Amino acid sequence: MLFLNFGCPGEEAASETETPTTQTPAEPGTPTEGEHTLLPTKEENITQCQDGTKVGECSVTKPKICDVYGNLVDDAGTCGCPEKSVQIGNECIYTCEDGTLIGECSSEQPDYCNSQAQLEEKASLCGCPPGYDVDGESCRNACDDGTPKYECSTATPPLYCDGEYNLTMNPILCGCYDWEFLVGGECFDPTSKNYSNEETIRISESLNMRIGDVEEKACKDGTYVVLELTVVNSGDASVEIENSNFKLFTDERRAYVQTPSGGCTVANLFGWGEIPAGKTESGNVWFKIVGGSGTHHAEYLHWYSPTVLKEFYIYLNMED
């Protein structure tokens, strides 16, 4: 007998088709189906770094060491540091604080970056800035007191800083202290000696003073010392002489320029004020003694410059 099937052709095909499944991609390096090779562990597989250094050993490139992962890492404590560097802790330091490489000169002469990464002066190697001279391993352009080479000292005239950095006396070039003046090419301090009356006292380069007769007088308003004063101006310019320039000391008391109000004859007074160039002024100066008591056994006349204190100790021989 013949059986014929009149069903739809697609039904039979559909019944034989399996439902599709989703597969997760394999991780990189994972063996695919049919492969039976196992991945070795890192300890078993890595024996050296890429430069050929064995794991756990120092590279020829200090301070590198080959770690267990095949990486070259810094380990100055184990492997040390290369030349021109210094180990500080577990690091290698290659420069000084200003950035200068170890073993090289700094841009700030004469500094040099030494093997301990410290700046030190090394003028013999690194030289000196313009205007400075090599002095051992240092540089200098001034004498010990700070005076520049070939210049006069402002703090201690008449000293001069010469080419060998020695402070030498040079009053002709550098002048003298304000209270000194030149005498025969040397600085002279007129206050460095004591004087007495009848002696010519050189106050400055152009001004001379002389004390003549000195006597003590009892006037109506007190005790006075009167002296004969002569001032000679031999300079080219006029000079001001005021009574404030003079003070008299007797024992431990002071006396100021003042004329008595009575009881004494006052005549031929010294003319205070301007003394023209080449002129002489002469006359009597009265000093009133104030305070204290006792016998006046020693008198000293002090003369003060308008700008500088000049104390001339002049022992006054009193007339009997």
C-alpha positions in Angstrom: 0.0 0.0 0.0 1.2 3.5 -0.7 1.0 6.2 2.0 1.4 9.8 1.1 2.0 12.6 3.6 0.5 15.9 2.7 1.9 18.0 5.7 3.8 21.4 5.4 7.4 21.0 4.5 8.7 23.6 7.0 7.2 21.9 10.1 9.5 18.9 10.0 12.6 21.1 9.6 11.5 23.3 12.4 11.1 20.4 14.8 14.6 19.2 14.1 16.3 22.7 14.8 17.9 23.1 18.3 17.5 26.2 20.4 20.8 28.4 20.1 22.8 28.9 23.4 25.0 32.0 24.4 28.7 31.2 25.1 31.0 33.5 27.1 34.3 34.3 25.3 37.3 32.7 26.9 39.8 35.0 28.9 42.9 35.8 27.0 45.5 33.1 27.6 42.9 30.5 28.6 43.4 27.2 26.6 40.6 26.6 24.1 38.8 23.3 23.8 41.1 20.6 22.7 44.2 22.4 24.2 45.7 20.8 27.2 48.7 23.2 27.9 48.7 24.7 31.5 50.0 28.3 32.3 53.0 28.2 34.5 53.1 30.4 37.7 55.1 33.6 37.7 57.7 32.1 40.0 58.2 29.3 37.6 58.2 31.4 34.5 60.1 34.7 35.2 63.8 34.2 35.9 65.3 37.5 34.7 64.5 41.1 33.7 64.7 42.4 30.1 68.3 43.6 30.6 69.3 40.0 31.5 69.6 40.7 35.2 68.4 37.6 37.2 65.5 38.0 39.6 66.7 39.2 43.0 70.0 40.5 41.7 71.3 44.1 41.1 71.4 45.4 37.6 74.6 46.9 36.2 72.5 50.1 36.1 72.5 51.2 39.7 70.4 51.4 41.8 68.1 48.9 39.9 67.3 45.5 41.1 65.2 42.8 39.3 62.1 42.0 41.3 60.1 38.7 41.2 57.8 40.2 38.6 60.6 40.9 36.1 60.6 44.6 36.7 63.7 46.8 37.3 63.1 48.9 40.4 65.2 51.3 42.5 66.8 49.8 45.6 69.8 52.0 46.6 70.0 50.3 49.9 70.9 47.0 48.2 72.5 48.0 45.0 74.1 51.3 45.8 74.2 54.3 43.6 76.0 55.2 40.4 79.0 57.5 40.1 78.3 61.2 40.6 75.4 60.5 43.0 75.1 60.0 46.7 72.9 57.6 48.6 70.6 59.3 51.1 68.3 56.8 52.8 67.1 54.5 50.0 67.4 57.1 47.3 70.2 58.2 45.0 70.7 62.0 44.9 72.2 63.4 41.7 72.1 67.2 42.3 72.8 69.8 45.0 70.0 72.0 46.4 70.4 74.6 43.6 70.1 71.9 40.9 73.8 71.6 40.1 74.8 68.1 39.2 77.2 66.3 41.6 80.8 66.9 40.5 80.0 70.1 38.5 80.4 73.8 39.2 77.3 75.9 40.0 76.3 78.9 38.0 77.0 80.8 41.2 80.8 81.0 41.3 82.8 79.7 43.1 80.3 77.1 44.3 80.8 73.4 43.5 78.5 70.4 44.1 80.6 67.9 45.9 80.2 64.1 46.3 77.9 64.6 49.3 75.5 66.7 47.3 76.6 69.8 49.2 77.6 73.1 47.8 81.1 74.2 48.7 83.4 77.0 47.5 86.0 75.7 45.0 87.4 78.8 43.2 90.4 76.9 42.0 88.1 74.8 39.8 85.1 76.9 39.3 86.7 80.4 39.1 85.2 83.7 40.4 82.7 86.2 39.1 84.0 89.3 37.2 85.7 91.8 39.5 86.6 89.1 42.1 90.0 87.4 42.8 90.7 83.8 43.7 91.6 83.7 47.4 92.3 80.0 48.2 89.1 78.3 47.4 87.1 81.5 47.9 86.6 84.7 46.0 87.0 88.2 47.3 86.9 91.8 46.2 87.2 93.6 49.5 89.5 93.9 52.5 88.5 92.4 55.9 86.5 95.5 56.9 84.5 95.4 53.7 86.3 98.1 51.9 86.4 97.3 48.1 89.8 96.8 46.5 91.5 100.1 45.5 89.1 102.2 47.5 89.3 104.2 50.8 87.7 102.9 53.9 84.6 104.9 54.9 84.6 103.5 58.4 88.3 103.9 59.3 90.0 106.6 57.3 92.7 107.1 56.3 92.9 103.3 55.6 93.1 102.2 52.0 92.4 98.7 50.6 95.3 97.9 48.3 95.7 95.3 45.5 96.8 92.6 48.0 93.8 93.2 50.2 95.8 94.9 52.9 94.5 97.9 54.7 97.2 100.5 54.5 97.5 104.1 55.7 96.9 106.6 52.8 95.9 109.9 54.3 96.8 111.9 51.2 94.3 109.9 49.1 91.7 109.0 51.7 91.9 111.9 54.1 91.6 111.6 57.9 88.9 111.3 60.6 86.7 114.3 61.0 88.6 115.3 64.2 92.0 114.9 62.5 93.9 116.8 59.8 97.0 116.4 57.7 100.3 117.5 59.0 103.3 116.6 56.9 101.4 113.9 55.1 100.2 112.2 58.3 96.9 112.5 60.1 97.2 114.4 63.3 94.7 114.3 66.2 95.2 117.6 68.1 93.2 116.2 71.1 95.7 113.4 71.6 97.9 115.6 73.8 97.5 117.9 76.7 98.3 121.6 76.5 98.9 124.5 78.8 98.3 128.2 78.4 100.8 130.2 76.4 101.0 127.2 74.0 99.7 127.5 70.4 97.1 124.8 69.8 96.2 123.8 66.3 92.5 123.2 66.2 92.2 122.4 62.5 94.2 122.7 59.3 93.5 126.4 59.2 92.7 127.4 62.7 95.1 128.0 65.6 94.3 129.0 69.2 96.4 130.3 72.1 95.4 130.9 75.7 97.3 133.8 77.3 96.9 135.1 80.9 94.4 133.3 83.1 93.1 134.6 86.5 90.3 133.9 88.9 88.1 136.8 90.0 85.4 137.1 92.7 82.6 139.3 91.3 79.3 140.5 92.7 77.3 137.6 91.3 79.9 134.8 91.7 83.3 133.5 91.0 84.7 133.8 87.5 87.8 132.7 85.5 88.9 135.1 82.9 91.4 134.2 80.2 93.0 135.9 77.2 92.0 134.0 74.0 93.6 134.5 70.5 92.4 132.6 67.4 94.2 132.8 64.1 92.4 131.8 60.8 95.2 131.0 58.3 92.8 129.4 55.8 91.1 130.6 52.6 87.6 130.7 54.1 86.0 132.5 57.0 85.4 130.5 60.2 82.6 130.9 62.8 83.7 130.9 66.4 80.8 131.0 69.0 80.9 131.0 72.8 79.1 127.7 72.7 82.3 126.1 71.4 84.0 126.6 74.8 83.5 125.1 78.2 85.7 125.4 81.3 86.0 122.6 83.8 87.4 123.4 87.2 87.7 120.4 89.6 84.4 118.6 89.1 82.5 121.8 88.2 81.7 123.5 85.0 81.9 127.1 83.9 80.1 128.6 81.0 80.9 131.7 79.0 79.2 134.6 80.8 80.1 138.1 81.8 79.7 139.3 85.4 76.8 141.6 86.2 78.8 143.7 88.5 81.7 144.0 90.9 84.4 143.3 88.2 85.7 145.5 85.4 84.9 143.9 82.0 87.0 145.1 79.1 88.5 144.0 75.8 86.0 141.1 75.2 86.7 138.5 72.6 84.6 139.1 69.5 82.5 136.0 68.8 81.3 135.3 65.3 83.0 135.2 62.0 86.7 135.4 61.6 87.6 136.2 58.0 90.3 134.3 56.1 93.8 135.3 57.1 92.5 137.3 60.1 93.1 137.1 63.9 90.7 137.7 66.7 91.8 138.3 70.3 90.2 139.3 73.6 89.1 138.2 77.1 86.6 135.4 77.7 84.8 135.3 81.1 83.6 131.9 82.5 81.2 131.8 85.5 81.8 128.8 87.8 78.6 127.2 88.9 78.0 124.6 91.7 80.3 122.9 94.0 82.9 124.3 96.4 86.5 124.0 97.3 89.8 125.2 96.0 90.1 125.5 92.2 93.4 123.7 91.8 93.2 122.6 88.2 91.3 124.1 85.2 90.7 122.6 81.8 89.3 124.4 78.8 87.3 122.3 76.3 86.8 123.4 72.8 83.9 121.8 70.8 83.7 121.8 67.0 80.3 122.6 65.6 80.1 119.1 64.0 82.6 117.0 66.0 83.3 116.9 69.6 86.9 118.0 70.1 88.0 118.1 73.7 91.3 120.0 74.1 92.6 119.5 77.6 94.4 122.7 78.4 95.8 123.1 81.8 95.5 126.6 82.9 98.3 128.1 85.0 96.5 130.6 87.2 98.0 133.9 88.1 98.8 134.4 91.8 
